[in-house]
Amino acid sequence: MARAYSRAKIVAILAVILVLILADHIQSPTFAFNSGHGNVDTALMQRDDTACAPCGAPCPSTRK
């Protein structure tokens, strides 16, 4: 009885599916937003270089 599949065909089909999923993921707006390229200001872009805290919060002494 001959096998209905070969290991090479299964690996090739799974590789093609993986490439299609990755291409779809990289083209998604969510991926662009999470990468900082979604044309939206993120917290990391809005950081104040003079802030005391790493998150960009102002120092208690400079608050008004």
PQR file with spaces between the fields and no chain letter, atoms N, CA, C, O and H, PARSE charges and radii, in Angstrom:
ATOM       1  N    MET     1       0.847   -1.183    0.000 -0.4000 1.5000
ATOM       2  CA   MET     1       0.000    0.000    0.000 -0.0000 2.0000
ATOM       3  C    MET     1       0.895    1.250    0.000  0.5500 1.7000
ATOM       4  O    MET     1       1.769    1.400    0.853 -0.5500 1.4000
ATOM       5  N    ALA     2       0.668    2.106   -0.934 -0.4000 1.5000
ATOM       6  CA   ALA     2       1.470    3.326   -1.071 -0.0000 2.0000
ATOM       7  C    ALA     2       0.946    4.398   -0.118  0.5500 1.7000
ATOM       8  O    ALA     2      -0.246    4.482    0.175 -0.5500 1.4000
ATOM       9  H    ALA     2      -0.043    1.984   -1.627  0.4000 1.0000
ATOM      10  N    ARG     3       1.893    5.214    0.352 -0.4000 1.5000
ATOM      11  CA   ARG     3       1.485    6.310    1.236 -0.0000 2.0000
ATOM      12  C    ARG     3       0.710    7.352    0.440  0.5500 1.7000
ATOM      13  O    ARG     3       0.994    7.595   -0.733 -0.5500 1.4000
ATOM      14  H    ARG     3       2.862    5.146    0.114  0.4000 1.0000
ATOM      15  N    ALA     4      -0.257    7.953    1.086 -0.4000 1.5000
ATOM      16  CA   ALA     4      -1.093    8.949    0.414 -0.0000 2.0000
ATOM      17  C    ALA     4      -0.426   10.330    0.395  0.5500 1.7000
ATOM      18  O    ALA     4      -0.921   11.253   -0.252 -0.5500 1.4000
ATOM      19  H    ALA     4      -0.487    7.755    2.039  0.4000 1.0000
ATOM      20  N    TYR     5       0.689   10.463    1.100 -0.4000 1.5000
ATOM      21  CA   TYR     5       1.360   11.755    1.170 -0.0000 2.0000
ATOM      22  C    TYR     5       2.855   11.509    1.306  0.5500 1.7000
ATOM      23  O    TYR     5       3.298   10.412    1.647 -0.5500 1.4000
ATOM      24  H    TYR     5       1.091    9.713    1.626  0.4000 1.0000
ATOM      25  N    SER     6       3.620   12.564    1.030 -0.4000 1.5000
ATOM      26  CA   SER     6       5.059   12.475    1.274 -0.0000 2.0000
ATOM      27  C    SER     6       5.448   13.581    2.243  0.5500 1.7000
ATOM      28  O    SER     6       4.811   14.633    2.305 -0.5500 1.4000
ATOM      29  H    SER     6       3.260   13.455    0.753  0.4000 1.0000
ATOM      30  N    ARG     7       6.484   13.322    2.980 -0.4000 1.5000
ATOM      31  CA   ARG     7       6.930   14.279    3.991 -0.0000 2.0000
ATOM      32  C    ARG     7       7.334   15.601    3.338  0.5500 1.7000
ATOM      33  O    ARG     7       7.073   16.666    3.898 -0.5500 1.4000
ATOM      34  H    ARG     7       7.001   12.468    2.930  0.4000 1.0000
ATOM      35  N    ALA     8       7.951   15.552    2.192 -0.4000 1.5000
ATOM      36  CA   ALA     8       8.394   16.775    1.499 -0.0000 2.0000
ATOM      37  C    ALA     8       7.213   17.634    1.071  0.5500 1.7000
ATOM      38  O    ALA     8       7.270   18.858    1.185 -0.5500 1.4000
ATOM      39  H    ALA     8       8.163   14.687    1.737  0.4000 1.0000
ATOM      40  N    LYS     9       6.145   17.016    0.582 -0.4000 1.5000
ATOM      41  CA   LYS     9       4.958   17.787    0.178 -0.0000 2.0000
ATOM      42  C    LYS     9       4.316   18.468    1.381  0.5500 1.7000
ATOM      43  O    LYS     9       3.893   19.620    1.287 -0.5500 1.4000
ATOM      44  H    LYS     9       6.099   16.021    0.489  0.4000 1.0000
ATOM      45  N    ILE    10       4.240   17.775    2.496 -0.4000 1.5000
ATOM      46  CA   ILE    10       3.628   18.373    3.696 -0.0000 2.0000
ATOM      47  C    ILE    10       4.464   19.550    4.181  0.5500 1.7000
ATOM      48  O    ILE    10       3.910   20.595    4.525 -0.5500 1.4000
ATOM      49  H    ILE    10       4.584   16.839    2.572  0.4000 1.0000
ATOM      50  N    VAL    11       5.777   19.403    4.214 -0.4000 1.5000
ATOM      51  CA   VAL    11       6.652   20.489    4.652 -0.0000 2.0000
ATOM      52  C    VAL    11       6.533   21.677    3.699  0.5500 1.7000
ATOM      53  O    VAL    11       6.499   22.824    4.143 -0.5500 1.4000
ATOM      54  H    VAL    11       6.226   18.554    3.935  0.4000 1.0000
ATOM      55  N    ALA    12       6.469   21.416    2.407 -0.4000 1.5000
ATOM      56  CA   ALA    12       6.341   22.501    1.432 -0.0000 2.0000
ATOM      57  C    ALA    12       5.016   23.230    1.586  0.5500 1.7000
ATOM      58  O    ALA    12       4.982   24.459    1.527 -0.5500 1.4000
ATOM      59  H    ALA    12       6.496   20.484    2.046  0.4000 1.0000
ATOM      60  N    ILE    13       3.938   22.509    1.781 -0.4000 1.5000
ATOM      61  CA   ILE    13       2.619   23.139    1.954 -0.0000 2.0000
ATOM      62  C    ILE    13       2.582   23.957    3.239  0.5500 1.7000
ATOM      63  O    ILE    13       2.050   25.068    3.249 -0.5500 1.4000
ATOM      64  H    ILE    13       3.965   21.510    1.829  0.4000 1.0000
ATOM      65  N    LEU    14       3.140   23.422    4.322 -0.4000 1.5000
ATOM      66  CA   LEU    14       3.176   24.175    5.575 -0.0000 2.0000
ATOM      67  C    LEU    14       4.041   25.430    5.443  0.5500 1.7000
ATOM      68  O    LEU    14       3.714   26.466    6.022 -0.5500 1.4000
ATOM      69  H    LEU    14       3.572   22.521    4.314  0.4000 1.0000
ATOM      70  N    ALA    15       5.131   25.349    4.697 -0.4000 1.5000
ATOM      71  CA   ALA    15       5.982   26.519    4.488 -0.0000 2.0000
ATOM      72  C    ALA    15       5.252   27.593    3.690  0.5500 1.7000
ATOM      73  O    ALA    15       5.369   28.779    3.995 -0.5500 1.4000
ATOM      74  H    ALA    15       5.397   24.507    4.227  0.4000 1.0000
ATOM      75  N    VAL    16       4.507   27.188    2.677 -0.4000 1.5000
ATOM      76  CA   VAL    16       3.727   28.150    1.884 -0.0000 2.0000
ATOM      77  C    VAL    16       2.669   28.818    2.759  0.5500 1.7000
ATOM      78  O    VAL    16       2.470   30.031    2.679 -0.5500 1.4000
ATOM      79  H    VAL    16       4.412   26.223    2.428  0.4000 1.0000
ATOM      80  N    ILE    17       1.995   28.033    3.588 -0.4000 1.5000
ATOM      81  CA   ILE    17       0.982   28.595    4.491 -0.0000 2.0000
ATOM      82  C    ILE    17       1.626   29.580    5.460  0.5500 1.7000
ATOM      83  O    ILE    17       1.063   30.644    5.717 -0.5500 1.4000
ATOM      84  H    ILE    17       2.156   27.048    3.652  0.4000 1.0000
ATOM      85  N    LEU    18       2.801   29.246    6.005 -0.4000 1.5000
ATOM      86  CA   LEU    18       3.500   30.142    6.919 -0.0000 2.0000
ATOM      87  C    LEU    18       3.867   31.452    6.227  0.5500 1.7000
ATOM      88  O    LEU    18       3.710   32.523    6.814 -0.5500 1.4000
ATOM      89  H    LEU    18       3.258   28.381    5.796  0.4000 1.0000
ATOM      90  N    VAL    19       4.346   31.382    5.002 -0.4000 1.5000
ATOM      91  CA   VAL    19       4.705   32.592    4.254 -0.0000 2.0000
ATOM      92  C    VAL    19       3.472   33.463    4.018  0.5500 1.7000
ATOM      93  O    VAL    19       3.544   34.685    4.150 -0.5500 1.4000
ATOM      94  H    VAL    19       4.474   30.512    4.526  0.4000 1.0000
ATOM      95  N    LEU    20       2.348   32.849    3.673 -0.4000 1.5000
ATOM      96  CA   LEU    20       1.119   33.620    3.453 -0.0000 2.0000
ATOM      97  C    LEU    20       0.646   34.292    4.744  0.5500 1.7000
ATOM      98  O    LEU    20       0.215   35.445    4.722 -0.5500 1.4000
ATOM      99  H    LEU    20       2.290   31.856    3.565  0.4000 1.0000
ATOM     100  N    ILE    21       0.727   33.578    5.860 -0.4000 1.5000
ATOM     101  CA   ILE    21       0.316   34.163    7.145 -0.0000 2.0000
ATOM     102  C    ILE    21       1.230   35.323    7.513  0.5500 1.7000
ATOM     103  O    ILE    21       0.753   36.373    7.943 -0.5500 1.4000
ATOM     104  H    ILE    21       1.077   32.642    5.878  0.4000 1.0000
ATOM     105  N    LEU    22       2.533   35.146    7.349 -0.4000 1.5000
ATOM     106  CA   LEU    22       3.472   36.228    7.680 -0.0000 2.0000
ATOM     107  C    LEU    22       3.275   37.439    6.777  0.5500 1.7000
ATOM     108  O    LEU    22       3.337   38.575    7.248 -0.5500 1.4000
ATOM     109  H    LEU    22       2.921   34.293    7.000  0.4000 1.0000
ATOM     110  N    ALA    23       3.039   37.213    5.483 -0.4000 1.5000
ATOM     111  CA   ALA    23       2.801   38.334    4.568 -0.0000 2.0000
ATOM     112  C    ALA    23       1.551   39.102    4.963  0.5500 1.7000
ATOM     113  O    ALA    23       1.540   40.332    4.928 -0.5500 1.4000
ATOM     114  H    ALA    23       2.989   36.291    5.101  0.4000 1.0000
ATOM     115  N    ASP    24       0.504   38.390    5.337 -0.4000 1.5000
ATOM     116  CA   ASP    24      -0.730   39.043    5.772 -0.0000 2.0000
ATOM     117  C    ASP    24      -0.505   39.810    7.068  0.5500 1.7000
ATOM     118  O    ASP    24      -1.015   40.918    7.234 -0.5500 1.4000
ATOM     119  H    ASP    24       0.513   37.391    5.366  0.4000 1.0000
ATOM     120  N    HIS    25       0.255   39.225    7.985 -0.4000 1.5000
ATOM     121  CA   HIS    25       0.508   39.870    9.277 -0.0000 2.0000
ATOM     122  C    HIS    25       1.336   41.142    9.111  0.5500 1.7000
ATOM     123  O    HIS    25       1.048   42.159    9.740 -0.5500 1.4000
ATOM     124  H    HIS    25       0.670   38.325    7.850  0.4000 1.0000
ATOM     125  N    ILE    26       2.348   41.085    8.277 -0.4000 1.5000
ATOM     126  CA   ILE    26       3.231   42.246    8.096 -0.0000 2.0000
ATOM     127  C    ILE    26       2.498   43.389    7.397  0.5500 1.7000
ATOM     128  O    ILE    26       2.815   44.554    7.636 -0.5500 1.4000
ATOM     129  H    ILE    26       2.583   40.259    7.766  0.4000 1.0000
ATOM     130  N    GLN    27       1.537   43.082    6.550 -0.4000 1.5000
ATOM     131  CA   GLN    27       0.784   44.111    5.842 -0.0000 2.0000
ATOM     132  C    GLN    27      -0.360   44.697    6.666  0.5500 1.7000
ATOM     133  O    GLN    27      -0.997   45.656    6.231 -0.5500 1.4000
ATOM     134  H    GLN    27       1.280   42.135    6.356  0.4000 1.0000
ATOM     135  N    SER    28      -0.630   44.142    7.843 -0.4000 1.5000
ATOM     136  CA   SER    28      -1.793   44.579    8.617 -0.0000 2.0000
ATOM     137  C    SER    28      -1.546   45.928    9.280  0.5500 1.7000
ATOM     138  O    SER    28      -0.410   46.243    9.635 -0.5500 1.4000
ATOM     139  H    SER    28      -0.112   43.363    8.196  0.4000 1.0000
ATOM     140  N    PRO    29      -2.600   46.729    9.452 -0.5600 1.5000
ATOM     141  CA   PRO    29      -2.461   48.019   10.141  0.2800 2.0000
ATOM     142  C    PRO    29      -2.058   47.852   11.605  0.5500 1.7000
ATOM     143  O    PRO    29      -1.373   48.713   12.157 -0.5500 1.4000
ATOM     144  N    THR    30      -2.470   46.767   12.230 -0.4000 1.5000
ATOM     145  CA   THR    30      -2.110   46.532   13.627 -0.0000 2.0000
ATOM     146  C    THR    30      -0.608   46.351   13.768  0.5500 1.7000
ATOM     147  O    THR    30      -0.003   46.886   14.698 -0.5500 1.4000
ATOM     148  H    THR    30      -3.026   46.067   11.782  0.4000 1.0000
ATOM     149  N    PHE    31      -0.004   45.607   12.863 -0.4000 1.5000
ATOM     150  CA   PHE    31       1.442   45.415   12.900 -0.0000 2.0000
ATOM     151  C    PHE    31       2.161   46.746   12.708  0.5500 1.7000
ATOM     152  O    PHE    31       3.141   47.024   13.399 -0.5500 1.4000
ATOM     153  H    PHE    31      -0.494   45.172   12.108  0.4000 1.0000
ATOM     154  N    ALA    32       1.688   47.565   11.784 -0.4000 1.5000
ATOM     155  CA   ALA    32       2.302   48.873   11.554 -0.0000 2.0000
ATOM     156  C    ALA    32       2.165   49.755   12.791  0.5500 1.7000
ATOM     157  O    ALA    32       3.112   50.448   13.165 -0.5500 1.4000
ATOM     158  H    ALA    32       0.892   47.339   11.222  0.4000 1.0000
ATOM     159  N    PHE    33       1.005   49.736   13.422 -0.4000 1.5000
ATOM     160  CA   PHE    33       0.786   50.549   14.619 -0.0000 2.0000
ATOM     161  C    PHE    33       1.706   50.092   15.744  0.5500 1.7000
ATOM     162  O    PHE    33       2.328   50.918   16.413 -0.5500 1.4000
ATOM     163  H    PHE    33       0.236   49.174   13.118  0.4000 1.0000
ATOM     164  N    ASN    34       1.796   48.787   15.955 -0.4000 1.5000
ATOM     165  CA   ASN    34       2.636   48.257   17.025 -0.0000 2.0000
ATOM     166  C    ASN    34       4.117   48.483   16.752  0.5500 1.7000
ATOM     167  O    ASN    34       4.922   48.508   17.684 -0.5500 1.4000
ATOM     168  H    ASN    34       1.292   48.116   15.411  0.4000 1.0000
ATOM     169  N    SER    35       4.481   48.646   15.496 -0.4000 1.5000
ATOM     170  CA   SER    35       5.869   48.908   15.139 -0.0000 2.0000
ATOM     171  C    SER    35       6.195   50.401   15.195  0.5500 1.7000
ATOM     172  O    SER    35       7.347   50.794   15.014 -0.5500 1.4000
ATOM     173  H    SER    35       3.827   48.625   14.740  0.4000 1.0000
ATOM     174  N    GLY    36       5.191   51.224   15.445 -0.4000 1.5000
ATOM     175  CA   GLY    36       5.414   52.659   15.506 -0.0000 2.0000
ATOM     176  C    GLY    36       5.298   53.346   14.164  0.5500 1.7000
ATOM     177  O    GLY    36       5.704   54.500   14.025 -0.5500 1.4000
ATOM     178  H    GLY    36       4.255   50.905   15.592  0.4000 1.0000
ATOM     179  N    HIS    37       4.752   52.665   13.174 -0.4000 1.5000
ATOM     180  CA   HIS    37       4.613   53.237   11.839 -0.0000 2.0000
ATOM     181  C    HIS    37       3.158   53.363   11.435  0.5500 1.7000
ATOM     182  O    HIS    37       2.842   53.293   10.247 -0.5500 1.4000
ATOM     183  H    HIS    37       4.421   51.728   13.286  0.4000 1.0000
ATOM     184  N    GLY    38       2.276   53.546   12.384 -0.4000 1.5000
ATOM     185  CA   GLY    38       0.859   53.625   12.078 -0.0000 2.0000
ATOM     186  C    GLY    38       0.348   55.041   11.939  0.5500 1.7000
ATOM     187  O    GLY    38      -0.862   55.262   11.975 -0.5500 1.4000
ATOM     188  H    GLY    38       2.533   53.602   13.349  0.4000 1.0000
ATOM     189  N    ASN    39       1.251   56.019   11.778 -0.4000 1.5000
ATOM     190  CA   ASN    39       0.891   57.435   11.670 -0.0000 2.0000
ATOM     191  C    ASN    39       0.090   57.907   12.875  0.5500 1.7000
ATOM     192  O    ASN    39      -0.803   58.746   12.752 -0.5500 1.4000
ATOM     193  H    ASN    39       2.234   55.839   11.748  0.4000 1.0000
ATOM     194  N    VAL    40       0.416   57.365   14.027 -0.4000 1.5000
ATOM     195  CA   VAL    40      -0.229   57.743   15.278 -0.0000 2.0000
ATOM     196  C    VAL    40       0.872   57.995   16.299  0.5500 1.7000
ATOM     197  O    VAL    40       1.810   57.207   16.418 -0.5500 1.4000
ATOM     198  H    VAL    40       1.141   56.684   14.127  0.4000 1.0000
ATOM     199  N    ASP    41       0.753   59.094   17.032 -0.4000 1.5000
ATOM     200  CA   ASP    41       1.728   59.354   18.084 -0.0000 2.0000
ATOM     201  C    ASP    41       1.546   58.356   19.206  0.5500 1.7000
ATOM     202  O    ASP    41       0.452   58.214   19.751 -0.5500 1.4000
ATOM     203  H    ASP    41      -0.009   59.734   16.935  0.4000 1.0000
ATOM     204  N    THR    42       2.620   57.663   19.551 -0.4000 1.5000
ATOM     205  CA   THR    42       2.581   56.715   20.655 -0.0000 2.0000
ATOM     206  C    THR    42       3.264   57.331   21.865  0.5500 1.7000
ATOM     207  O    THR    42       3.868   58.400   21.770 -0.5500 1.4000
ATOM     208  H    THR    42       3.509   57.778   19.107  0.4000 1.0000
ATOM     209  N    ALA    43       3.168   56.665   22.981 -0.4000 1.5000
ATOM     210  CA   ALA    43       3.775   57.177   24.209 -0.0000 2.0000
ATOM     211  C    ALA    43       5.289   57.321   24.052  0.5500 1.7000
ATOM     212  O    ALA    43       5.877   58.246   24.613 -0.5500 1.4000
ATOM     213  H    ALA    43       2.678   55.797   23.058  0.4000 1.0000
ATOM     214  N    LEU    44       5.925   56.433   23.307 -0.4000 1.5000
ATOM     215  CA   LEU    44       7.368   56.529   23.131 -0.0000 2.0000
ATOM     216  C    LEU    44       7.753   57.742   22.290  0.5500 1.7000
ATOM     217  O    LEU    44       8.835   58.299   22.474 -0.5500 1.4000
ATOM     218  H    LEU    44       5.448   55.681   22.852  0.4000 1.0000
ATOM     219  N    MET    45       6.879   58.162   21.363 -0.4000 1.5000
ATOM     220  CA   MET    45       7.176   59.333   20.542 -0.0000 2.0000
ATOM     221  C    MET    45       6.943   60.621   21.316  0.5500 1.7000
ATOM     222  O    MET    45       7.515   61.654   20.970 -0.5500 1.4000
ATOM     223  H    MET    45       6.000   57.709   21.213  0.4000 1.0000
ATOM     224  N    GLN    46       6.127   60.586   22.342 -0.4000 1.5000
ATOM     225  CA   GLN    46       5.749   61.777   23.085 -0.0000 2.0000
ATOM     226  C    GLN    46       6.601   61.984   24.334  0.5500 1.7000
ATOM     227  O    GLN    46       6.330   62.892   25.120 -0.5500 1.4000
ATOM     228  H    GLN    46       5.661   59.747   22.624  0.4000 1.0000
ATOM     229  N    ARG    47       7.606   61.170   24.525 -0.4000 1.5000
ATOM     230  CA   ARG    47       8.432   61.290   25.730 -0.0000 2.0000
ATOM     231  C    ARG    47       9.124   62.642   25.785  0.5500 1.7000
ATOM     232  O    ARG    47       9.564   63.183   24.771 -0.5500 1.4000
ATOM     233  H    ARG    47       7.826   60.432   23.886  0.4000 1.0000
ATOM     234  N    ASP    48       9.203   63.159   26.974 -0.4000 1.5000
ATOM     235  CA   ASP    48       9.889   64.422   27.213 -0.0000 2.0000
ATOM     236  C    ASP    48      11.315   64.106   27.645  0.5500 1.7000
ATOM     237  O    ASP    48      11.515   63.391   28.627 -0.5500 1.4000
ATOM     238  H    ASP    48       8.845   62.719   27.798  0.4000 1.0000
ATOM     239  N    ASP    49      12.302   64.621   26.934 -0.4000 1.5000
ATOM     240  CA   ASP    49      13.699   64.315   27.252 -0.0000 2.0000
ATOM     241  C    ASP    49      14.133   64.892   28.591  0.5500 1.7000
ATOM     242  O    ASP    49      15.108   64.421   29.176 -0.5500 1.4000
ATOM     243  H    ASP    49      12.139   65.201   26.136  0.4000 1.0000
ATOM     244  N    THR    50      13.428   65.899   29.084 -0.4000 1.5000
ATOM     245  CA   THR    50      13.816   66.509   30.356 -0.0000 2.0000
ATOM     246  C    THR    50      13.104   65.862   31.533  0.5500 1.7000
ATOM     247  O    THR    50      13.309   66.283   32.672 -0.5500 1.4000
ATOM     248  H    THR    50      12.636   66.282   28.609  0.4000 1.0000
ATOM     249  N    ALA    51      12.287   64.867   31.299 -0.4000 1.5000
ATOM     250  CA   ALA    51      11.520   64.236   32.369 -0.0000 2.0000
ATOM     251  C    ALA    51      12.421   63.373   33.242  0.5500 1.7000
ATOM     252  O    ALA    51      13.452   62.864   32.800 -0.5500 1.4000
ATOM     253  H    ALA    51      12.120   64.525   30.374  0.4000 1.0000
ATOM     254  N    CYS    52      12.000   63.224   34.495 -0.4000 1.5000
ATOM     255  CA   CYS    52      12.748   62.390   35.438 -0.0000 2.0000
ATOM     256  C    CYS    52      12.421   60.909   35.241  0.5500 1.7000
ATOM     257  O    CYS    52      13.306   60.057   35.310 -0.5500 1.4000
ATOM     258  H    CYS    52      11.163   63.637   34.854  0.4000 1.0000
ATOM     259  N    ALA    53      11.163   60.615   35.000 -0.4000 1.5000
ATOM     260  CA   ALA    53      10.723   59.227   34.898 -0.0000 2.0000
ATOM     261  C    ALA    53      10.965   58.701   33.483  0.5500 1.7000
ATOM     262  O    ALA    53      10.885   59.459   32.517 -0.5500 1.4000
ATOM     263  H    ALA    53      10.443   61.308   34.945  0.4000 1.0000
ATOM     264  N    PRO    54      11.262   57.402   33.360 -0.5600 1.5000
ATOM     265  CA   PRO    54      11.485   56.837   32.029  0.2800 2.0000
ATOM     266  C    PRO    54      10.244   56.888   31.137  0.5500 1.7000
ATOM     267  O    PRO    54      10.360   56.828   29.913 -0.5500 1.4000
ATOM     268  N    CYS    55       9.064   56.997   31.737 -0.4000 1.5000
ATOM     269  CA   CYS    55       7.844   57.032   30.935 -0.0000 2.0000
ATOM     270  C    CYS    55       7.568   58.418   30.380  0.5500 1.7000
ATOM     271  O    CYS    55       6.674   58.579   29.549 -0.5500 1.4000
ATOM     272  H    CYS    55       8.969   57.046   32.732  0.4000 1.0000
ATOM     273  N    GLY    56       8.316   59.424   30.820 -0.4000 1.5000
ATOM     274  CA   GLY    56       8.127   60.772   30.318 -0.0000 2.0000
ATOM     275  C    GLY    56       7.321   61.660   31.235  0.5500 1.7000
ATOM     276  O    GLY    56       7.007   62.797   30.882 -0.5500 1.4000
ATOM     277  H    GLY    56       9.042   59.293   31.495  0.4000 1.0000
ATOM     278  N    ALA    57       6.979   61.156   32.414 -0.4000 1.5000
ATOM     279  CA   ALA    57       6.218   61.965   33.367 -0.0000 2.0000
ATOM     280  C    ALA    57       7.100   63.096   33.895  0.5500 1.7000
ATOM     281  O    ALA    57       8.307   62.922   34.057 -0.5500 1.4000
ATOM     282  H    ALA    57       7.234   60.233   32.701  0.4000 1.0000
ATOM     283  N    PRO    58       6.499   64.245   34.162 -0.5600 1.5000
ATOM     284  CA   PRO    58       7.297   65.364   34.664  0.2800 2.0000
ATOM     285  C    PRO    58       7.772   65.117   36.097  0.5500 1.7000
ATOM     286  O    PRO    58       7.178   64.335   36.840 -0.5500 1.4000
ATOM     287  N    CYS    59       8.830   65.787   36.456 -0.4000 1.5000
ATOM     288  CA   CYS    59       9.340   65.686   37.826 -0.0000 2.0000
ATOM     289  C    CYS    59       8.348   66.368   38.761  0.5500 1.7000
ATOM     290  O    CYS    59       7.705   67.343   38.369 -0.5500 1.4000
ATOM     291  H    CYS    59       9.312   66.422   35.853  0.4000 1.0000
ATOM     292  N    PRO    60       8.213   65.872   39.994 -0.5600 1.5000
ATOM     293  CA   PRO    60       7.280   66.521   40.943  0.2800 2.0000
ATOM     294  C    PRO    60       7.616   67.991   41.166  0.5500 1.7000
ATOM     295  O    PRO    60       6.706   68.783   41.411 -0.5500 1.4000
ATOM     296  N    SER    61       8.860   68.379   41.094 -0.4000 1.5000
ATOM     297  CA   SER    61       9.222   69.758   41.353 -0.0000 2.0000
ATOM     298  C    SER    61       8.889   70.691   40.194  0.5500 1.7000
ATOM     299  O    SER    61       8.834   71.907   40.383 -0.5500 1.4000
ATOM     300  H    SER    61       9.599   67.736   40.895  0.4000 1.0000
ATOM     301  N    THR    62       8.668   70.148   39.005 -0.4000 1.5000
ATOM     302  CA   THR    62       8.384   71.007   37.856 -0.0000 2.0000
ATOM     303  C    THR    62       6.910   71.068   37.514  0.5500 1.7000
ATOM     304  O    THR    62       6.528   71.776   36.582 -0.5500 1.4000
ATOM     305  H    THR    62       8.713   69.161   38.853  0.4000 1.0000
ATOM     306  N    ARG    63       6.066   70.342   38.242 -0.4000 1.5000
ATOM     307  CA   ARG    63       4.625   70.376   37.963 -0.0000 2.0000
ATOM     308  C    ARG    63       4.052   71.711   38.371  0.5500 1.7000
ATOM     309  O    ARG    63       4.513   72.341   39.322 -0.5500 1.4000
ATOM     310  H    ARG    63       6.376   69.767   38.998  0.4000 1.0000
ATOM     311  N    LYS    64       3.039   72.134   37.639 -0.4000 1.5000
ATOM     312  CA   LYS    64       2.398   73.424   37.978 -0.0000 2.0000
ATOM     313  C    LYS    64       1.106   73.183   38.719  0.5500 1.7000
ATOM     314  O    LYS    64       0.420   74.136   39.090 -0.5500 1.4000
ATOM     315  H    LYS    64       2.664   71.622   36.866  0.4000 1.0000
